[in-house]
Amino acid sequence: MSTDDAGAGGTDGTDGDGYEPRLDVKRLGRWMDDQGLPGAGEPLEARFITGGASNDLFELSRGGFRCALRRPPDPVPAGRDATMLREHRLLVALADTDVPHPRVVAGCDDPSVVGGCFYMMEFVDGWSPIQEGTTWPEPFGSDLDARRGLAFQLVDGIARLARVDWESRGLQGFGHPDGFHERQVDRWLHHLEAVQFRPLPGIDEAAAWLRSRSYRPGIMHGDYQFANVMFHHGAPARLAAIVDWEMATVGDPLLDLGWVINGWPDDTSSGGEGTISYVDYTGMPTRDELLETYSQASGRPVDEIDYYVILARFKLAIVLEAGYARVVAGEADNPKMAKFGDVVLDMAAKAAELAATTPLR
């Protein structure tokens, strides 16, 4: 993590909405002493950086030692302690690989120390696209050739992840790769049933097409996009770290690529908007260029990418419909979520359209 993450919240150490969790620094300091971490005897300082949704992030400093602490929000939602420990396990497994990631310093499965299970990781000297709004920091704002490198580095990150031998890294049981794709369809249809209040034309057609596919298992991030990576400062573009691993599993790594490609505009020559519209795509590589980069770097064929784009659209339509259903039911007052209604219908229709027209069968 980077201190730049402070930009995601308020400058007063809150998240901008008044959420300002605290840490018991005395208790945490004693735990750190027991783990033999640096700075023993020095006062421990903790600064809240951002959080309140799926996790909280703090900056810790003690003497010359400095790191980031990630824990579930307070109160801890059901299952989030287990998810935090999964993240810690995965990052430990990625140590010494060429996958850019924050180095783990320590982890704790005792919720009593800070109110939830947590892990500590190194700071990453870099910046995150999600903090920059719809502009890129220089030189990527004005140098389109340099900007292209950001996209290639984005795809290179998941290509490196796909190459990791998850079994030799001790990740047996981290996921259930057998029947992964069949479960994806059933899982998301079940999720939709819990919130559905209107027909979604195209969802059933996409589901029927998606049910049967063979694949080679590997580690997948689960929510891979510009929002969940950090880059080193300055050109050329260099990926510093992949972050926010809470949806990671052993499954089909190509789904990460499908998630990226689904959000990529058809035309990047004039800033066409993709599904993920918080960045400016002007001058970015084409989808075909990204596919070629991924295939060469990962050693995995991409000739069935349509399948993964359909699955990404299917999943995204259901995820967004859940948020829109809350708005319609009066359970949420979020202008951004209120705009999901038409986006969901478009995404479901596009999933069905591609399923009907792709040469894959």
C-alpha positions in Angstrom: 0.0 0.0 0.0 1.0 3.6 -0.4 0.4 6.7 1.6 -1.1 7.9 -1.7 -4.1 5.8 -0.6 -5.0 8.6 1.8 -6.3 10.4 -1.2 -9.2 7.9 -1.3 -10.6 9.4 1.9 -10.8 12.7 3.7 -7.6 14.7 4.6 -8.6 14.5 8.3 -8.1 10.7 8.4 -11.7 9.9 7.7 -13.2 8.3 4.6 -15.0 11.5 3.8 -18.3 10.3 5.3 -17.4 10.6 8.9 -16.3 7.0 9.3 -13.2 7.1 11.5 -12.3 3.7 13.1 -9.7 3.4 15.8 -7.0 0.9 16.8 -6.0 0.0 20.3 -2.3 0.8 19.7 -1.2 -0.4 23.1 -2.6 -3.8 22.5 -1.4 -3.9 18.9 2.0 -2.8 20.0 2.3 -5.7 22.5 1.2 -8.1 19.8 3.9 -6.7 17.5 6.5 -7.1 20.2 5.4 -10.8 20.6 6.0 -11.2 16.8 9.4 -9.7 17.0 8.6 -6.8 14.7 10.8 -3.8 14.5 10.5 -0.7 16.8 10.0 -2.5 20.2 10.0 0.1 23.0 9.0 2.9 20.6 5.5 4.5 20.6 3.2 3.0 18.0 1.3 5.5 15.8 -1.7 4.5 13.7 -3.4 6.7 11.0 -6.6 5.7 9.3 -6.2 5.9 5.5 -9.4 4.7 4.0 -12.2 2.1 4.4 -15.6 1.5 5.8 -17.0 -0.9 3.0 -15.1 -4.2 2.7 -12.0 -3.3 4.7 -10.1 -0.6 6.7 -6.6 0.4 5.9 -4.2 2.0 8.4 -0.7 3.4 8.3 1.4 2.2 11.2 4.7 3.7 12.3 7.0 2.8 15.2 10.5 4.1 15.3 11.8 3.8 11.8 9.4 0.9 11.0 6.4 1.7 8.8 3.8 -0.5 7.2 0.1 -0.8 6.4 -2.5 -2.8 8.3 -5.6 -4.2 6.6 -8.6 -5.4 8.6 -12.4 -5.8 8.2 -14.6 -2.7 9.0 -16.1 -2.3 12.4 -18.5 -4.0 13.1 -17.0 -7.0 11.2 -19.5 -8.3 8.6 -20.1 -12.1 8.6 -17.3 -14.0 6.9 -14.9 -11.0 6.6 -12.4 -12.4 9.1 -12.1 -15.6 7.1 -11.7 -13.5 3.9 -9.0 -11.5 5.5 -7.1 -14.6 6.4 -7.5 -15.9 2.8 -6.0 -12.7 1.5 -3.0 -13.1 3.9 -2.5 -16.8 2.9 -2.5 -15.9 -0.8 0.0 -13.0 -0.4 2.3 -15.2 1.6 2.1 -17.8 -1.2 3.0 -15.2 -3.8 6.2 -14.2 -2.0 9.3 -14.5 -4.2 7.2 -14.8 -7.4 7.3 -12.2 -10.2 3.7 -11.1 -9.5 3.7 -7.5 -8.3 2.1 -7.5 -4.8 2.5 -6.0 -1.4 5.0 -8.0 0.7 3.4 -9.4 3.9 4.9 -8.4 7.2 2.7 -10.4 9.6 -0.8 -11.8 10.0 -3.1 -12.4 13.0 -6.1 -14.7 13.3 -7.0 -13.4 16.8 -9.9 -10.9 16.4 -9.4 -9.5 19.9 -6.1 -7.7 19.0 -7.7 -5.0 16.8 -11.4 -6.1 16.6 -10.9 -8.4 13.6 -8.4 -10.6 11.9 -5.8 -8.6 10.1 -2.5 -8.6 8.3 0.3 -6.1 7.9 2.1 -5.4 4.6 4.8 -3.2 3.2 4.0 0.2 1.7 4.2 0.4 -2.1 5.7 3.5 -3.5 3.2 4.2 -6.3 -0.1 5.6 -7.3 -3.6 4.2 -8.1 -5.7 5.1 -11.1 -8.8 5.1 -8.9 -7.5 8.1 -7.1 -6.8 10.2 -10.2 -10.4 10.7 -11.3 -10.7 10.6 -15.1 -7.2 12.1 -15.6 -3.8 10.4 -15.7 -0.9 11.8 -13.8 2.0 13.1 -15.9 3.6 12.0 -18.0 0.7 9.6 -18.8 -1.8 12.6 -19.1 0.0 14.1 -22.1 2.2 11.3 -23.5 -0.1 8.8 -25.2 2.7 6.4 -26.0 3.6 6.3 -22.2 -0.1 5.8 -21.5 -0.3 2.7 -23.7 2.3 1.1 -21.4 -0.2 1.3 -18.5 -2.6 -1.0 -20.3 0.1 -3.5 -21.3 1.4 -3.5 -17.7 -2.2 -4.1 -16.4 -2.5 -7.2 -18.5 1.0 -8.3 -17.8 0.1 -8.5 -14.1 -2.6 -11.1 -14.5 -0.5 -12.9 -17.1 2.2 -13.3 -14.4 -0.4 -14.4 -11.9 -1.7 -17.1 -14.3 1.8 -18.6 -14.6 2.1 -19.2 -10.8 2.0 -22.9 -9.9 -0.7 -22.7 -7.2 -0.2 -26.3 -6.0 3.5 -25.9 -5.5 2.7 -22.7 -3.6 0.7 -24.6 -1.0 -2.7 -23.3 -2.2 -4.5 -26.7 -2.1 -8.0 -26.1 -0.8 -7.9 -22.3 -1.5 -10.5 -22.8 -4.2 -12.5 -25.6 -5.8 -11.3 -25.7 -9.4 -13.4 -28.8 -10.3 -16.7 -27.7 -11.8 -15.7 -24.0 -11.5 -17.6 -22.8 -14.5 -20.8 -24.7 -13.7 -20.8 -23.3 -10.2 -20.3 -19.8 -11.5 -23.6 -19.9 -13.4 -25.5 -21.4 -10.5 -24.0 -19.2 -7.9 -24.9 -15.9 -9.7 -28.3 -17.1 -10.7 -29.0 -17.9 -7.0 -27.7 -14.4 -6.2 -30.1 -12.9 -8.7 -33.1 -14.9 -7.4 -32.6 -13.2 -4.0 -32.9 -9.7 -5.4 -34.8 -10.0 -8.7 -37.9 -7.8 -9.1 -38.1 -7.6 -12.9 -37.3 -9.7 -16.0 -33.7 -9.4 -17.3 -34.0 -10.4 -21.0 -30.8 -12.2 -22.1 -29.8 -13.6 -18.7 -31.3 -17.1 -19.2 -29.9 -17.3 -22.7 -26.4 -16.4 -21.5 -26.6 -18.8 -18.6 -27.6 -21.7 -20.8 -24.6 -21.1 -23.1 -22.1 -20.7 -20.2 -22.7 -23.9 -18.4 -20.1 -26.2 -20.0 -16.5 -25.3 -20.5 -13.1 -27.0 -19.8 -10.1 -25.0 -18.6 -6.7 -25.1 -16.9 -6.9 -24.0 -13.2 -4.8 -21.2 -11.8 -4.9 -18.2 -9.4 -7.4 -15.5 -10.3 -7.8 -12.1 -8.7 -11.6 -12.0 -9.2 -12.0 -8.2 -9.6 -9.1 -7.2 -11.8 -9.2 -3.7 -13.2 -7.3 -0.4 -13.0 -8.9 0.3 -9.7 -7.1 -2.6 -8.0 -3.6 -2.0 -9.2 -0.8 0.5 -8.4 1.9 1.8 -10.6 5.4 3.1 -9.9 5.8 6.9 -10.3 7.0 8.2 -13.7 7.6 6.6 -17.1 7.9 4.0 -18.4 4.8 2.4 -17.0 5.7 -0.2 -14.4 3.1 -2.1 -12.4 4.0 -1.8 -8.7 1.4 -4.0 -7.0 -1.9 -5.8 -7.5 -4.1 -5.0 -4.5 -7.5 -5.9 -2.9 -7.3 -9.7 -3.2 -10.6 -10.4 -1.3 -12.2 -12.1 -4.3 -9.2 -14.2 -5.2 -9.5 -17.9 -5.7 -8.1 -20.9 -7.6 -10.3 -20.9 -10.7 -9.9 -19.9 -14.3 -7.4 -17.0 -14.7 -8.8 -16.1 -18.1 -11.9 -14.7 -16.3 -9.6 -11.9 -15.1 -8.7 -11.1 -18.7 -12.4 -11.3 -19.7 -13.2 -8.8 -16.9 -10.6 -6.4 -18.4 -11.7 -6.9 -22.0 -15.4 -6.5 -21.2 -14.6 -3.0 -19.8 -12.4 -2.0 -22.7 -13.9 0.3 -25.4 -14.2 -0.8 -29.0 -12.4 2.3 -30.2 -9.5 3.8 -28.1 -8.4 6.4 -30.6 -10.7 9.1 -29.4 -11.4 8.3 -25.8 -14.4 5.9 -26.2 -15.8 5.0 -22.8 -15.6 1.4 -21.6 -17.7 -0.3 -19.0 -15.2 0.9 -16.4 -15.4 4.6 -17.1 -13.3 6.1 -14.3 -10.3 6.3 -16.6 -9.6 8.0 -20.0 -8.9 5.3 -22.6 -7.7 7.7 -25.3 -4.6 6.3 -26.9 -4.8 3.0 -25.2 -4.1 -0.3 -27.0 -6.8 -2.2 -28.8 -8.4 -5.3 -27.3 -6.6 -7.4 -29.9 -3.2 -5.9 -28.7 -4.1 -6.7 -25.1 -5.1 -10.3 -26.0 -1.8 -10.8 -27.8 0.2 -9.4 -24.9 -1.6 -11.7 -22.4 -1.2 -14.8 -24.5 2.5 -14.3 -25.0 3.2 -13.5 -21.4 1.0 -16.1 -19.8 1.4 -19.0 -22.3 -2.4 -19.4 -22.3 -4.5 -19.3 -25.5 -7.0 -16.6 -25.8 -9.1 -17.9 -28.7 -12.1 -18.5 -26.5 -12.1 -15.0 -25.0 -15.7 -14.6 -26.0 -16.7 -17.1 -23.4 -15.0 -15.0 -20.7 -16.5 -11.8 -21.9 -20.0 -13.3 -21.8 -19.3 -14.6 -18.3 -18.1 -11.2 -17.2 -21.2 -9.5 -18.6 -23.5 -12.1 -17.0 -21.8 -11.7 -13.6 -21.7 -7.9 -13.8 -25.3 -7.6 -14.8 -26.3 -9.6 -11.7 -24.0 -7.7 -9.3 -25.3 -4.3 -10.5 -28.9 -5.5 -10.4 -28.5 -6.3 -6.7 -27.4 -2.7 -6.1 -30.2 -1.3 -8.3 -32.8 -3.5 -6.5 -31.8 -1.9 -3.2 -32.5 1.6 -4.7 -35.9 0.5 -6.1 -36.8 -1.0 -2.7 -35.9 2.2 -0.9 -33.0 0.5 1.0 -30.3 2.7 -0.5 -30.0 6.3 -1.6 -27.1 6.3 -3.9 -27.2 8.3 -7.2 -24.6 6.1 -8.8 -26.5 2.9 -8.0 -29.7 4.5 -9.3 -28.1 4.7 -12.8 -27.5 0.9 -12.8 -31.0 0.1 -14.1 -30.4 0.6 -17.8 -26.8 -0.5 -17.5 -28.0 -3.9 -16.2 -30.4 -4.4 -19.1 -27.7 -3.4 -21.6 -25.2 -5.8 -20.1 -27.6 -8.7 -20.0 -28.6 -8.1 -23.6 -25.0 -7.9 -24.7 -24.2 -11.2 -23.0 -27.0 -12.9 -24.8 -26.1 -11.2 -28.1 -22.5 -12.4 -28.0 -23.6 -15.9 -26.9 -25.8 -16.0 -30.0 -23.2 -14.7 -32.4 -19.8 -16.0 -31.2 -18.3 -18.8 -33.3 -17.6 -20.7 -30.1 -19.9 -23.6 -29.4 
